[in-house]
Amino acid sequence: MVRGLPMVKRIRIALVALILLLGLAQRLSLARSLPVDADEPVYTWAASYYAGLMARGEWGQIPQYAYTLEHPAFVKLLYGLALWAVGAEGPPDQPFAPPQGHLAWGDDAARLGRLAVNRYVSVLFGALQVLAVTLVNPLSGLLLAVHTMAAKYTSEIYLEAVPAFAITVAILACGRALRRADGRASGWLWLSAALLGLAAASKYNYAAVGLVMLPFVIWQQRRHPSIILLYGLLALAVFFVLDPTLWPDPLGRLRDSLFFHTRYTQSAEVARYDYPWYQPLLWMSGAGAWHPGQFWFPFDLLTFLLSLVGLPFLLRQNRLYFAWLVWGWLLLFVWPTKWPQYTLIVTPAQCLSVGAIAQAAAERYRLRFDQETWERIAYYLPDREFWIRPSRGLVIAVIALVVLYVVGYVAVRVERSRQTRGWATYTAAEGEISSDMVTALALDGAGRVWVGTRSGITLFEGDQVTFLYANNSPLSDNRVTALALDSAGRMWIGTESGVDVVDGEEWSAFSAADMGLPEARVRALAADPRGLLWVGTRRGVAVWDGAAWRPFSPLQAGLQSETVLALTVDGEGRVWMGTERGLAVLDMSGSQPTWLTYTAGTPGLASASTLALVTDPQGRVWAGTGGGGLCRFAQEAWECFRTGNSELPWNTVVALTVDDQGRVWSAAEMPNQPGGAVAAFDGAQWQIYTPRNSGLVTGEVSAILQDRQGRFWFATGGSGLIRFEPP
Amino acid sequence: MRRPGKLSLILSYAILVLGVLFSLYPIWFAFLAALRPGGRLFTLNLAGMFLPTQVTWENFRIMLFEKPFPVWIKNSLFIASLTTIACVSLSTSGAFAFSRFRFVGREAGLILFLAIQAFPGVLALVPIALILTRLGLYGSPWGLILAYSTGTLVFCTWNLKGYFDTIPIDLEEAGMIDGCGPIQSFIRIALPLARPALATTALFGFMAGWNEYVMASVLLAGQEPRYTLPIALAQMANDLNVPWGQYAAGALLVSIPVVLLFLWLQKYLESGLTMGGVKG
């Protein structure tokens, strides 16, 4: 289709396409990256409520929904339709957004989730507005495409994009209709009326600026008053049809809606900002300062200054556009509320004013998209032979490099998606877990996964998630540090101030005084098959026998350090206690408890600093050490797996567990910088999981658990909870 | 002319080969480090310091596909390309004026250029940052392009001016007889003859924008999405760890566009450098 057109037209089409692409790309980039803005939570709530009504077939309730009545409903309904299409509906019993908000100003764009589809609805109408202006004047379209304020508010879930597009096309269509020499009404005139109604049904201030068309229409059709009347009626009819909130009580609702604005201008919120009357002039410097690095060409101020220079040219070329600019500015100065998005009512007119300068220059120097102009320009350009052409080999080399990169990128992406299959991450930002600092994991008798964090407990039971905090449950302290299930099916919760035990629905709490310890900042818990529960704290160990607590401290033989970081009970019933200075083993099988210690210098033990302990099904004890690797105690001897003699990635092992196949899973950390890996060892083979070859988002894992479905759960100290379902 | 003896020929070649090895070894060393697993810069294996005894492409994979390398290269290409265009267009017209026209301040202007060229660029960093802040261009790639262009303009103008001096003015006078104006004689006659010097200017302008670190790190401080390749590579290091393998891989990748540009312009570079240096 394009091939058959003359060169001039092909160039023009290419130019329009490029400018449209630029405007679209800038807006898409902003839609993906801008944080949640002030009014976005409000409009997304209204839209999601509409989506819910549509999904439940309660179409009759749509006109009754009067949330944010100060603005007409059309754009909110449009957003609701988009959300209905992607299945994002609001709660049916909450028509108004909760005070604390499901979203907040400044939240990351990722928090929008499926709601972000409405940002793309805005982008669509913003790009259409750019297209409309570009078809009239390419330079104006280019300036609008990169205008930071226009790009920002037509890529967010605000009410600006649709009415901005509508009123722009309405005024452009009106301008086209006014050019008819015979003064007869044309399709452009009726289009203008319909779009004026659409703009009014979207946001009132765009309709206010659109009123600038009326004197021109009246003047042109002064001999045909019926045309004028029809124009007005068409606009009103479209306005009424597209704003269902008016249907139950048109005059009453319209009065409430309009008077809201007059009250709002005197409200405390507006008074708090106390913008001066010339604030719109200050908005002309653009939105670049609010979002550094997001706007590709922050030339708003230049556009504004040039638009002032272009005023006489605009007046001469098109009085309607001139009136649009002047009337729009007047409204901005007079209206008491000075929000930055209001400046969008004049942005296209400013761009057209700058375009008028270019048009005047083109007329003055007879520059047109034609062969004669091209020959005049080419007269001053170097010949084709001037340009240094690259050799064919070089071109092939460059293309080969680019192709190689693309192929490599695709291959890496495909491999990455294969590696991350089965991995999922739960984060506090998504509301999936109580805190990203996860400290402990345990499985209860019912198969529920208990996740201890620095801010309470999260319970996973199938698809159900329950949050337990100190203020909504008997939990004594939100700072959970350890979890363990005893042989009687009770869940023990270690915190920074003691131990809680949950037996069905009954909760009990034990403090430091109850345990006979100086303080009870719990670091480890271990359940003994004999029904005992061992608690390791920063100031010693205590054991619960079902009736009373018995404390142990370094004053008694055995413990090298007060702070007990790890506990486990081996196959012979001996209690292993790990500290930073060594391992202590307590054997209570005899008449007197006996202690055995393993410190630095023990043959086979590379480091005595013990950070994690676990007993495997064969009754052997595995110790994760600080710098000595993963050590196994079997047949009265130690064997350590380190980076030098195995595939263990690092020698600091902070968490251990044994899976249902007897494999030992260990979390290894880099010694003096962030990062680490998870290693699974079956006695012969190692399987290493790092953030590079799996869906492990961070290498710093603090606890590992396998649930009844065979899935692995990894606790991290800042990146949430990670779940892995092996294929 | 007496032919050199065999011994002196062998000696000459030996010195040349040693010189080449001495200059190429750092690049080869970087290549070995990029292929070495574990991110190590050195190895205890002596052979490993000269030959690739252990090979992994992991460092290249990380740099190309895990780091935002396309963003960095896009930023660098953007800045370097615009610096090149600005340098070539401004210095060409300025050099032609200095070469062909006699005007008040011509000699003083040339001496001033020389003085500016002698001024250390790093000392000018603070005033440049202040000026860009006043213009609202601090932290913006446009400010960096402005800084690079003005810094490279002096040398480029001198080099081009020297080259234009070697082009006989008779050609332009002949063109003027046939109706060429000053602008046409510049564009149609002088510019095509100055292609070698233009190629040199383009390459210098590109390298000024591509390789520079100090000015970019100050003028783009904190603007991570706008980081150029030198800044991005430097920030990969921290107090505890320097990923030498990735550094080396990044350095090799960074040099590819400059090599490609050199290959494109190589036919003209030698004459552009030598002819421009003849006349002052």
Chai-1 contact restraints between the chains, C-beta under 6 A:
chainA,res_idxA,chainB,res_idxB,connection_type,confidence,min_distance_angstrom,max_distance_angstrom,comment,restraint_id
A,G293,B,Q223,contact,1.0,0.0,6.0,A-B,restraint_1
A,G293,B,P225,contact,1.0,0.0,6.0,A-B,restraint_2
A,G293,B,R226,contact,1.0,0.0,6.0,A-B,restraint_3
A,P382,B,I187,contact,1.0,0.0,6.0,A-B,restraint_4
A,P382,B,L191,contact,1.0,0.0,6.0,A-B,restraint_5
A,F386,B,P192,contact,1.0,0.0,6.0,A-B,restraint_6
A,P390,B,W264,contact,1.0,0.0,6.0,A-B,restraint_7
A,L394,B,L263,contact,1.0,0.0,6.0,A-B,restraint_8
A,L394,B,W264,contact,1.0,0.0,6.0,A-B,restraint_9
A,V412,B,F65,contact,1.0,0.0,6.0,A-B,restraint_10
A,N672,B,L240,contact,1.0,0.0,6.0,A-B,restraint_11
A,Q673,B,L240,contact,1.0,0.0,6.0,A-B,restraint_12
A,Q673,B,N241,contact,1.0,0.0,6.0,A-B,restraint_13
